[in-house]
């Protein structure tokens, strides 16, 4: 099993969510986060300077069976991209085991 963590633009969340559902990735967690990016410039609006280094994003945490890893990553890359700086990042890590709390079942079937 793999844990895929993605930090994406909030404006692209619905595109990513719908694309994941289309390929059968129906369960994941997400939350709003603020982070710091490499961009150091600010924006001036009506004479007031605003920092753009604090970036509002959406963080997705998705656990999939190994055979869904590649398609999940491809879908996120395709549906979250705008081609601009700040589109986000994807991180992949191994999951040793999973358990379904309701039944005590463990293993790959707990992701269904």
C-alpha positions as CSV (number, residue, x, y, z in Angstrom):
1,X,0.0,0.0,0.0
2,X,1.1,3.6,-0.7
3,X,0.2,6.9,1.0
4,X,0.0,9.7,-1.5
5,X,0.0,13.2,-0.1
6,X,-0.7,16.1,-2.4
7,X,-0.6,19.8,-1.8
8,X,-2.7,21.5,-4.5
9,X,-4.3,24.8,-5.3
10,X,-7.7,25.2,-3.6
11,X,-9.1,26.2,-7.0
12,X,-8.2,22.9,-8.5
13,X,-9.6,20.7,-5.7
14,X,-13.0,19.9,-7.5
15,X,-11.1,18.9,-10.7
16,X,-8.8,16.6,-8.7
17,X,-11.7,15.1,-6.6
18,X,-13.8,14.4,-9.7
19,X,-10.9,12.9,-11.6
20,X,-10.0,10.6,-8.7
21,X,-13.6,9.4,-8.4
22,X,-13.6,8.6,-12.2
23,X,-10.7,6.2,-11.7
24,X,-12.1,4.5,-8.6
25,X,-10.3,6.4,-5.9
26,X,-13.3,7.2,-3.7
27,X,-11.9,7.6,-0.2
28,X,-9.4,10.2,0.9
29,X,-9.0,12.9,3.5
30,X,-8.3,16.6,2.9
31,X,-7.9,19.8,4.7
32,X,-7.0,23.4,4.1
33,X,-3.4,24.4,4.9
34,X,-1.2,27.4,4.7
35,X,2.4,27.1,3.6
36,X,5.4,28.9,2.5
37,X,6.6,28.7,-1.1
38,X,9.7,29.7,-3.0
39,X,8.0,32.8,-4.5
40,X,9.1,35.8,-2.5
41,X,7.3,38.6,-4.3
42,X,4.2,40.4,-3.0
43,X,1.1,41.9,-4.6
44,X,0.0,45.5,-4.4
45,X,-3.8,46.0,-4.5
46,X,-5.2,49.5,-4.2
47,X,-1.9,50.8,-2.8
48,X,-1.6,48.1,-0.1
49,X,1.2,45.5,-0.3
50,X,0.1,41.9,0.4
51,X,2.5,39.1,1.1
52,X,2.1,36.1,-1.3
53,X,4.6,34.0,0.5
54,X,1.9,32.5,2.7
55,X,0.0,30.3,0.3
56,X,-3.5,28.9,0.9
57,X,-3.6,25.3,-0.4
58,X,-5.6,22.0,0.0
59,X,-3.8,19.0,1.4
60,X,-5.0,15.5,0.3
61,X,-4.0,12.3,2.0
62,X,-4.8,9.2,0.0
63,X,-4.0,5.6,0.8
64,X,-4.2,3.2,-2.2
65,X,-3.3,-0.4,-3.0
66,X,0.0,-0.6,-4.9
67,X,-1.8,-1.1,-8.3
68,X,-3.5,2.3,-7.9
69,X,-0.3,4.3,-7.1
70,X,0.6,5.2,-10.7
71,X,-2.9,6.1,-11.9
72,X,-3.5,8.2,-8.8
73,X,-0.4,10.2,-9.3
74,X,-1.1,10.7,-13.0
75,X,-4.6,11.9,-12.3
76,X,-3.4,14.4,-9.7
77,X,-0.6,15.7,-12.0
78,X,-3.0,16.1,-14.9
79,X,-6.0,17.6,-13.0
80,X,-4.1,19.9,-10.6
81,X,-1.8,21.5,-13.1
82,X,-2.1,25.0,-14.3
83,X,1.4,25.4,-15.6
84,X,2.1,28.2,-13.2
85,X,4.5,28.4,-10.2
86,X,2.7,27.1,-7.1
87,X,0.8,24.2,-8.6
88,X,1.8,22.0,-5.6
89,X,3.7,18.9,-4.7
90,X,3.1,15.1,-4.4
91,X,4.8,12.9,-1.8
92,X,4.6,9.1,-1.8
93,X,5.4,6.8,1.1
94,X,5.0,3.1,2.1
95,X,2.2,2.0,4.3
96,X,3.1,-1.0,6.4
97,X,-0.4,-2.1,7.3
98,X,-4.0,-0.9,7.6
99,X,-7.0,-2.0,9.7
100,X,-10.7,-1.6,9.5
101,X,-11.8,-0.5,12.9
102,X,-15.4,-1.8,12.7
103,X,-14.4,-5.4,11.9
104,X,-10.8,-5.7,12.9
105,X,-9.9,-6.8,9.4
106,X,-6.4,-5.9,8.2
107,X,-4.7,-5.7,4.8
108,X,-5.5,-4.5,1.3
109,X,-9.2,-5.2,1.6
110,X,-9.6,-2.5,4.3
111,X,-9.3,0.2,1.5
112,X,-12.5,-0.9,-0.2
